């Protein structure tokens, strides 16, 4: 009977990668994956880069029950913060160079400095170097103690401390080219923290995903940005000529103002003054909101023509009556899917 180790290394690598959970790692599941390295020398050589590819620091809230009883006769919930990470072991074993993806989950109370500094402290463990990390995922979630607090603490010193902490974090992860931010908190400090990350990484990003509006005006994206997934808003309705149209392969925009102007994308020199060509774009998803931009460049209404020569999939929700995309130059014969809802004239 043939032994699994008789398979070509490339096939064995695919099998071992298939057994790894790199999406929802915990210390327990990661420790289980380490068992692959103890099977034999061949498995260790093949699996080790993949087992250490994702590093994570997760601060989450856990709930228990106090033996005391409230006036209403119900048990009182006790909450505590749990730190879950594999950073210590990866750094202690000198395997930071295998790390490609850093996942950071942060509780975000009214004053998040203690949690940010805890993350920084972990990244600095054993003088670790994280220059190989190319993808950064950041999740921010409110703590239960803040659910009834509508406003964050208003303090200039706190704002500045969050900015400084963000800059220290950035120093630990200098080569990020894929940034994924998911913030589930109304705390205004989250916007300050996230804006620092986006502004620093923008010139080197190939992928940007963010579900809270960013102040896009100071961002200077590189001409290699390929995947853009943003939530806009009245304050960020214009991209202010900082996104290169020619490099984008996919674009997802939500909460788009109805008067959003595509002139804010930069065309290539070959496009000419009045043409903007999305030469590589294959997928587009737009979700319009029934509101106008609060800040709009007076030149946004100058005539221009949009080109989407490779567009294959398009989805538009809440399509406004005069949507510019419907009048752009596309090639319907190349389309795989078209989904449009809203008010629009026949194409």
BELKA-V172441 format. One record per residue. RES is the residue in one letter. BURIAL is 1 if it has 16 or more other ideal C-beta (glycine too) atoms within 10 Angstrom, else 0. Layout:
# BELKA-V172441
((RES/BURIAL) (RES/BURIAL))
This chain:
# BELKA-V172441
((X/0) (X/0) (X/0) (X/0) (X/0) (X/0) (X/0) (X/0) (X/0) (X/0) (X/0) (X/1) (X/1) (X/0) (X/0) (X/1) (X/0) (X/0) (X/0) (X/1) (X/0) (X/1) (X/0) (X/0) (X/1) (X/0) (X/0) (X/0) (X/0) (X/1) (X/0) (X/0) (X/1) (X/0) (X/0) (X/1) (X/1) (X/0) (X/0) (X/0) (X/0) (X/0) (X/1) (X/0) (X/0) (X/1) (X/1) (X/0) (X/0) (X/1) (X/1) (X/1) (X/1) (X/1) (X/1) (X/1) (X/1) (X/1) (X/1) (X/0) (X/0) (X/0) (X/0) (X/0) (X/0) (X/0) (X/0) (X/0) (X/0) (X/0) (X/0) (X/0) (X/0) (X/0) (X/0) (X/0) (X/0) (X/0) (X/0) (X/0) (X/0) (X/0) (X/0) (X/0) (X/1) (X/1) (X/1) (X/0) (X/1) (X/1) (X/1) (X/0) (X/0) (X/0) (X/1) (X/1) (X/0) (X/1) (X/1) (X/1) (X/1) (X/1) (X/1) (X/1) (X/1) (X/1) (X/1) (X/1) (X/1) (X/1) (X/1) (X/1) (X/0) (X/0) (X/1) (X/1) (X/0) (X/1) (X/1) (X/1) (X/0) (X/1) (X/1) (X/0) (X/0) (X/0) (X/0) (X/1) (X/0) (X/1) (X/0) (X/0) (X/1) (X/1) (X/1) (X/1) (X/1) (X/1) (X/1) (X/1) (X/1) (X/1) (X/1) (X/0) (X/0) (X/1) (X/0) (X/0) (X/0) (X/0) (X/0) (X/1) (X/0) (X/0) (X/0) (X/0) (X/0) (X/1) (X/1) (X/0) (X/1) (X/1) (X/0) (X/0) (X/1) (X/1) (X/0) (X/0) (X/1) (X/1) (X/0) (X/1) (X/1) (X/0) (X/0) (X/1) (X/1) (X/1) (X/1) (X/1) (X/1) (X/0) (X/1) (X/0) (X/1) (X/1) (X/1) (X/0) (X/1) (X/1) (X/1) (X/1) (X/1) (X/1) (X/1) (X/1) (X/1) (X/1) (X/1) (X/1) (X/1) (X/1) (X/0) (X/1) (X/1) (X/1) (X/1) (X/1) (X/1) (X/1) (X/0) (X/1) (X/1) (X/1) (X/0) (X/1) (X/0) (X/0) (X/1) (X/0) (X/1) (X/0) (X/0) (X/0) (X/1) (X/1) (X/1) (X/1) (X/1) (X/1) (X/1) (X/1) (X/1) (X/0) (X/0) (X/1) (X/1) (X/1) (X/1) (X/0) (X/0) (X/1) (X/1) (X/1) (X/1) (X/1) (X/1) (X/1) (X/1) (X/1) (X/1) (X/1) (X/1) (X/1) (X/1) (X/1) (X/1) (X/1) (X/1) (X/1) (X/1) (X/1) (X/1) (X/1) (X/1) (X/1) (X/1) (X/0) (X/0) (X/0) (X/1) (X/0) (X/0) (X/0) (X/0) (X/1) (X/1) (X/1) (X/1) (X/0) (X/1) (X/1) (X/1) (X/1) (X/1) (X/1) (X/1) (X/1) (X/1) (X/0) (X/0) (X/0) (X/1) (X/0) (X/0) (X/1) (X/0) (X/0) (X/0) (X/1) (X/0) (X/0) (X/0) (X/1) (X/1) (X/1) (X/1) (X/1) (X/0) (X/0) (X/1) (X/1) (X/0) (X/1) (X/0) (X/1) (X/0) (X/1) (X/1) (X/1) (X/0) (X/0) (X/1) (X/0) (X/1) (X/1) (X/0) (X/0) (X/0) (X/1) (X/0) (X/0) (X/0) (X/0) (X/0) (X/0) (X/0) (X/0) (X/0) (X/1) (X/0) (X/0) (X/0) (X/0) (X/0) (X/0) (X/0))
